[in-house]
Amino acid sequence: MLKGFKDFILRGNVITMAIGLAVGSAFTAVVTGFSKAFITPLIGLATGSVGDFSEASFTVGKTVFPYGLAIAAAIAFVITAAVLYFLIVVPMSKIQERFAKEEALDPKAEKRDCPRCFTEIPAIASRCGHCTSEVEPLVGALAKAGLDKVPAAR
């Protein structure tokens, strides 16, 4: 039982995920600090509030609603999401596109059944390999294989 747990913990994906979570929480703390230190005071100055906008609130009866905190959290979230998207997601997508290998087109990949013996044969086949019956190749499969017509028999 402990061996299985050890294998699970030492698996590369779990360790990578743990490191990603730690770095993500540290990054979130930095963005939240930046947002509280610079962005919310600037918004406070622009809207006419004095000082830190995150201190803004209103009262209904005896209940205080600190809406400035909610707005500051939303701003921190948008900044975090934008930075992660533009500095991680977009470059990784471009790297994956650049190194993605184009799948070689396999003309035999598309299959169909022989109309006589019902054995599976390639869609571009002109003869069944099992019963040797002549069959008409599928036009769509020929087009995918880059052929206009059935190749001549040898």
Solvent accessible surface area in square Angstrom, and as a share of the most:
residue,aa,sasa,rsa
1,M,212,0.95
2,L,143,0.71
3,K,143,0.61
4,G,45,0.44
5,F,128,0.53
6,K,115,0.49
7,D,67,0.35
8,F,97,0.40
9,I,70,0.35
10,L,112,0.56
11,R,131,0.48
12,G,48,0.46
13,N,114,0.59
14,V,30,0.17
15,I,77,0.39
16,T,93,0.54
17,M,120,0.53
18,A,55,0.42
19,I,105,0.53
20,G,42,0.41
21,L,120,0.60
22,A,63,0.49
23,V,94,0.54
24,G,33,0.32
25,S,73,0.47
26,A,59,0.46
27,F,57,0.24
28,T,66,0.38
29,A,66,0.51
30,V,102,0.59
31,V,9,0.05
32,T,43,0.25
33,G,37,0.36
34,F,94,0.39
35,S,1,0.01
36,K,102,0.43
37,A,59,0.46
38,F,117,0.49
39,I,43,0.22
40,T,0,0.00
41,P,32,0.20
42,L,108,0.54
43,I,53,0.27
44,G,0,0.00
45,L,123,0.61
46,A,89,0.69
47,T,89,0.52
48,G,62,0.60
49,S,43,0.27
50,V,146,0.84
51,G,37,0.36
52,D,50,0.26
53,F,18,0.07
54,S,6,0.04
55,E,133,0.59
56,A,19,0.15
57,S,54,0.35
58,F,100,0.42
59,T,82,0.48
60,V,93,0.53
61,G,71,0.68
62,K,204,0.86
63,T,73,0.43
64,V,88,0.51
65,F,90,0.37
66,P,66,0.41
67,Y,90,0.34
68,G,0,0.00
69,L,96,0.48
70,A,66,0.51
71,I,67,0.34
72,A,6,0.04
73,A,64,0.50
74,A,55,0.43
75,I,31,0.16
76,A,9,0.07
77,F,144,0.60
78,V,93,0.54
79,I,41,0.21
80,T,19,0.11
81,A,43,0.34
82,A,40,0.31
83,V,45,0.26
84,L,71,0.36
85,Y,108,0.41
86,F,132,0.55
87,L,126,0.63
88,I,93,0.47
89,V,74,0.43
90,V,42,0.24
91,P,51,0.32
92,M,96,0.43
93,S,48,0.31
94,K,130,0.55
95,I,81,0.41
96,Q,116,0.52
97,E,133,0.60
98,R,191,0.70
99,F,147,0.61
100,A,66,0.51
101,K,181,0.77
102,E,167,0.75
103,E,166,0.75
104,A,98,0.76
105,L,126,0.63
106,D,78,0.40
107,P,54,0.34
108,K,124,0.52
109,A,68,0.52
110,E,68,0.30
111,K,98,0.41
112,R,45,0.17
113,D,87,0.45
114,C,0,0.00
115,P,79,0.49
116,R,150,0.55
117,C,42,0.25
118,F,152,0.63
119,T,49,0.28
120,E,112,0.50
121,I,7,0.04
122,P,35,0.22
123,A,0,0.00
124,I,35,0.18
125,A,20,0.15
126,S,47,0.30
127,R,124,0.45
128,C,1,0.01
129,G,76,0.73
130,H,135,0.60
131,C,47,0.28
132,T,82,0.48
133,S,23,0.15
134,E,117,0.53
135,V,13,0.08
136,E,140,0.63
137,P,11,0.07
138,L,74,0.37
139,V,122,0.70
140,G,47,0.45
141,A,4,0.03
142,L,12,0.06
143,A,73,0.57
144,K,125,0.53
145,A,29,0.22
146,G,64,0.61
147,L,66,0.33
148,D,149,0.77
149,K,156,0.66
150,V,52,0.30
151,P,83,0.52
152,A,96,0.75
153,A,105,0.81
154,R,283,1.03
